[in-house]
Amino acid sequence: MFSELLATSGLSEREFFTIGSIGYQNRDNFRLVIQSYSEDPSTGAAIKTRKRDGNTTNFWPSDSYRVRKPEHLNSRHDIDLPLLNSLLELQKSQEWDRVYEAILNFNLANTDNIEFSEHIEAVLLTAAFERLLNCRSGKEHDLANAVTSVLQPNQNVATSSCSLFQGDPHDGLRRCPTLREAWIRDFFRLRGTLAHGQVESRYSSVWILKAHLLLASFAFPIALKRDLAQLGVYAWTEKDQEHLDLFERLLCEDLFQPSGPQDDHNSFPWPRIRAAFRRERRVQRAVAAFLKDNPDIPIQ
């Protein structure tokens, strides 16, 4: 159980589209293996694995047993300690089962293991949001209301202002009052076809599957923190609010369409939007600090 909480806290600190993938980590970075060791050469490792009809155990002598680090792992391990402490505290609450089951789905959808298909990750991510937000009906409308309620930025981005919807056939989505509502509805519809056995969805989504997985993986920790804050076990921070405000802006971009060479991370919209957003926030803080120190200056 602890490894799942640790993994979610690590995924909360994950950075996207950075040079050399600095700051990036996935769920498998936090898998914990506890095993006793002995210097006796006659000993070895007993490995138990699952089978459809039970399990099997194989023994490997210590001089021949080796564990190779999977290729999809790196050595980065950043942890969101306030989030981890909040999750540990929540274990005493009656809300624990709901939150923990949501975390399990979220983590499983973020292993980066090539053996795990993206259409299964889409099913798991939408399930993570549904469980976290206590959407028991399995209906699109309930999930849309819950997501738009928990993810409330300081400034909404209107769906009508987003270039992704120019010439879009989804009139119903275009009429959504906020971009995040259109996004979660689009993701739910795409997931619906995938969840019913279609590996290649026939639904023509506004956001491509890879973009949905990226956006959902960024948004889930934000929604989790908001939920924990409402439960009184987490202190919502300025950084959390900035991530929430940034999310609304990221929704209006074709995130996997570079403006230059694909090996240049700055060619992608994510770092450009993030940098512009941070500059804007620095200016806002500087202006606020100046006005606080100079209250007599008239504001027009």
Phi, psi and omega in degrees: 000317183298323180297329178291317178294320178297318180297315179299320179293329175287318179295332177295335181263005186290141176251146180243149176056050178251162179296126179062021181059030178297130180088002181265141176205158179233180184300322185290346174296342188244022176285129182255131176238119180249120183211144177278153181230154179217145177278355179295117183295345179278352180272177179192206182240128175262114185254118178258128179233159181280153168226162178297333180255023177140242179204169178220151180235129176241144181251134178237127177299150185296332182280353180238352183275126178225144176244118180267134177295128179301147185295336184273011179252150171236185185261013183276133180216081174262141185234136172274090187296319177301321178294316180300315179296323179294319179294321178296321178292326184292342181302339180273357185264156176288349177275358188300312184303316180299312183291317183295319179294325175296318179297319179300315178296316180298314181297316182296333179276001185229039179276334187066012178288124184296341179283351183256114187287153183292330181290331174288323178297324178296318178297317182292322182291317177295324177296324179297316178294317181298317181289317180300317185266010173060041177270096188270344186280338184074019183260143180301316184299318181295318180294319180299316179296319182292316181294315181293335179283318184279330179257089182243101179286168177292335180218123178284151171252120183290139179300324182295340182269357186269129182293339179297339184260005178289121182073015182282135181282351184275079182300323180298319179290323180296333181276355177298137184292333180232155182291325181292329176292317178298321181297309184292328176293318179296318179295318180297319181290319177296315179298326183301316179290322179294322182291342181258026169100357180270111179292324174250111185290141175273351179284128180272092185280155177289312176264138177291162185302315181300322179292319178300316181296319179295311182296318180294323180291331176282322186281330185300312178301328177294313178296322178297314180295320178298318179295316179295324177296319178293333177277352176085017181247000180221141179263109179299131187250169176296324178296320178299316180295323178295320177297321178295316178294323178293323181302317181298326180283324180296332182297337187264023182229152171275091194294337182254018178253100182285154177265356180209208180301139183291339179277359176259109185299332180287352177285342183269152184298326187306303181296327179294314180294319180297316180295317179296320180296318181292323176297318179299317180293323178296320178296316180299318179294320180295318178296316180297319180293320179296315181293328178293321181280345181229069185294343184275352180286124181291142178252123180255000000 
